[in-house]
Amino acid sequence: MDLTNPIDPQFEGQKLTEVINSTHINKKYLPDVKLPENVVAIPDLVEAVKDATALVFVMPHQCKWLLRGTRESPDNGRQKQF
């Protein structure tokens, strides 16, 4: 993965991060949600996490199949099914 070339999706001919930062609305994915003023969209992952002490990754529930068999159950050592 090339982290030196950030991906910035477009929305109506503008970079989505610019739309989010100027309107505080993610018009492509959450058009009815006003984001707080302190939420800033940054398309560069390395830049976005440079001062982070923790990261939380959120995945749509439709993609839970990606996790099948990836985590062991602490009680019996078998693969946990989702």
C-alpha positions as CSV (number, residue, x, y, z in Angstrom):
1,M,0.0,0.0,0.0
2,D,1.4,3.4,-1.0
3,L,0.8,5.7,2.0
4,T,2.6,8.6,0.2
5,N,-0.3,9.1,-2.2
6,P,-3.5,9.7,-0.1
7,I,-6.9,8.9,-1.6
8,D,-9.4,11.7,-1.4
9,P,-12.8,10.7,-2.8
10,Q,-14.7,13.3,-4.8
11,F,-18.2,14.7,-4.3
12,E,-19.7,16.8,-7.0
13,G,-16.3,17.7,-8.4
14,Q,-14.7,18.7,-5.1
15,K,-12.5,16.7,-2.8
16,L,-14.7,15.1,-0.1
17,T,-12.4,16.2,2.7
18,E,-12.7,19.9,1.5
19,V,-16.5,19.5,1.5
20,I,-16.5,18.0,5.0
21,N,-14.1,20.6,6.4
22,S,-16.0,23.6,4.9
23,T,-19.6,22.4,5.7
24,H,-19.0,19.9,8.5
25,I,-21.3,17.5,6.7
26,N,-20.2,14.3,4.9
27,K,-22.6,14.9,2.0
28,K,-21.6,11.6,0.3
29,Y,-22.1,9.1,3.2
30,L,-23.9,11.0,6.0
31,P,-25.8,13.8,4.3
32,D,-28.2,14.4,7.2
33,V,-25.6,14.5,10.0
34,K,-24.0,17.8,11.1
35,L,-20.4,17.0,12.3
36,P,-19.0,18.9,15.3
37,E,-16.6,21.8,14.5
38,N,-13.7,20.0,16.0
39,V,-14.0,17.1,13.5
40,V,-11.5,17.5,10.7
41,A,-11.3,15.3,7.6
42,I,-7.7,14.4,6.7
43,P,-7.1,12.2,3.6
44,D,-3.6,11.2,4.6
45,L,-3.6,8.3,7.1
46,V,-0.1,8.9,8.3
47,E,-0.8,12.5,8.9
48,A,-4.1,11.8,10.5
49,V,-2.7,9.4,13.1
50,K,0.7,11.0,13.8
51,D,-0.1,12.1,17.3
52,A,-2.6,9.4,18.2
53,T,-2.3,7.2,21.2
54,A,-5.1,4.8,20.1
55,L,-6.8,3.9,16.9
56,V,-10.4,2.6,16.5
57,F,-11.2,0.9,13.2
58,V,-14.9,0.7,12.3
59,M,-16.2,-1.6,9.6
60,P,-19.7,-1.7,8.1
61,H,-21.6,-4.8,9.4
62,Q,-21.9,-6.0,5.8
63,C,-18.1,-6.7,5.9
64,K,-18.0,-8.8,9.0
65,W,-17.3,-11.9,6.8
66,L,-13.8,-10.5,6.6
67,L,-13.3,-11.3,10.2
68,R,-14.4,-14.9,10.1
69,G,-11.8,-17.1,11.7
70,T,-9.4,-14.3,12.5
71,R,-9.7,-14.2,16.3
72,E,-9.2,-17.0,18.8
73,S,-11.6,-17.4,21.7
74,P,-9.7,-16.9,25.0
75,D,-11.8,-19.7,26.7
76,N,-11.2,-22.6,24.5
77,G,-8.6,-21.7,21.9
78,R,-10.9,-22.4,19.0
79,Q,-11.5,-19.9,16.3
80,K,-14.3,-17.5,17.2
81,Q,-17.2,-17.4,14.7
82,F,-18.9,-14.1,13.9
